[in-house]
Amino acid sequence: MVSRFVFGLGLLSATALVHPAFAADVRTLQIFVSKNKQSLAVYDGTEVVATSKVSTGKDGHTTPSGIFSVLEKQKYHESNLYSAAPMPFMQRLTWSGIALHESNSVPRYPASHGCVRMPGAFAKMLYGMTEPGIPVIISDGELVPQPIDHPTLFHPDAPAAMPLLSDVELRPSMPDNLAAPVQVAMNDTAAMPMPMVQPVATHEAEPPSEPISMLITRRTLRETVIDIQTLLNALGFSAGDPDGLLGPSTVEAIRAFKTLRPAEFAGDKSLVSDTLLKALYAAAGKGEPPNGVIMVRKAFKPVFEAPVTIADPGLALGTHFFTLHAVDETAGTADWLGITLENNLSRETMKRLGISNQESSIVTGKPIAHSLSRITIPDETRRKIDALIAPGSTLTISDTGLGRETGEGTDFITITRG
């Protein structure tokens, strides 16, 4: 899954605008679809390299807004939902049926059953530009990626600098006392073989070439149970594999732990609670339990996940998306681009997540910087991710966690409006 592509200009259609220099270079791409304007724009960094009109879903079949990526491509595909309707140059965004594809009917107003329709020549050209994994952002309004520099974002580790010869303190070749004799050790070179000189390895490790996808979100019951299982096992209880499921082994281990501490759990009738998690962290000497998690995927497969801490959890984080446009391994720098998506949470969702205010941290000031500044990532986790990032890597920040569209064979899919 690589988000860097090369394409030629032979397929240029009248609906597209393509920068002439783009054909000769390898670039990192993002696709933005605006439902209000019924338009699609392909960005390389902050530069628009192709545009087209589109038709998204009509009333009753609205195209969902959110953060997607191309999951698979087929030059010719027939709809599984709508009487085998043809969908040439199909680029799938969800396994539930949302895709980009060619259509003979693109009136530039909502007209589809949920997919994003494109004119034939442009759909064919776009198909030639992309590979699975390229980000696709669908929103009501028009979004434009902006450069963002923040210490919470990841960057490669710069190689350790070698000292210059001019900086090395040299031992004087003349004795302090010029009258004292100078002793010189001599070797009988005729009697001793010349030592073998081992060549010095000059090959440097290749930087990562395949991008990763990351999601920072609030911890859910699944992550809490994984923590509980891991800590119980470390403390000598048999809680089973840390899978986030409250199976018989995990339930029995929790009850055994509580039985040994009756005073702590006298008024706690819940099987899983903040009291239990804090007690386990204290017993394991781990301090306070975290309230956030970072998950990492590569080539649509989970790599690892680790705890993070979110300050002021009563405030919404908002929904933000970042793409790593370029990396300088020598300097240890990374060029990130960021956008903020509108994502109004329901009262039920806010109550479930413990959010009392979703406006102050999202609408006012600089929402991306505010959200990034509230996230603390452990140094060990940061070093691990710094070693994995490559151009095309993405980061999503969202209050709502793993959406129902995220699953096997996907990146992190965030639905902001169904």
Secondary structure as UniProt FT lines:
FT   STRAND          4..5
FT   TURN            10..11
FT   TURN            14..15
FT   HELIX           20..24
FT   STRAND          27..34
FT   TURN            35..38
FT   STRAND          39..44
FT   TURN            45..46
FT   STRAND          47..53
FT   TURN            59..60
FT   STRAND          65..69
FT   STRAND          72..74
FT   TURN            80..84
FT   TURN            88..89
FT   STRAND          90..92
FT   TURN            95..96
FT   STRAND          99..102
FT   STRAND          116..118
FT   HELIX           120..129
FT   TURN            132..133
FT   STRAND          135..139
FT   STRAND          146..148
FT   TURN            151..152
FT   HELIX           165..167
FT   TURN            178..179
FT   TURN            189..191
FT   STRAND          213..218
FT   HELIX           221..234
FT   TURN            235..236
FT   HELIX           248..259
FT   TURN            262..267
FT   HELIX           274..283
FT   TURN            284..285
FT   STRAND          292..298
FT   TURN            299..300
FT   STRAND          301..310
FT   TURN            313..314
FT   STRAND          319..328
FT   TURN            329..332
FT   STRAND          333..341
FT   HELIX           347..353
FT   TURN            360..363
FT   HELIX           367..373
FT   STRAND          375..376
FT   HELIX           379..386
FT   TURN            387..388
FT   TURN            391..392
FT   STRAND          394..397
FT   TURN            404..405
FT   TURN            408..409
FT   STRAND          414..417
//
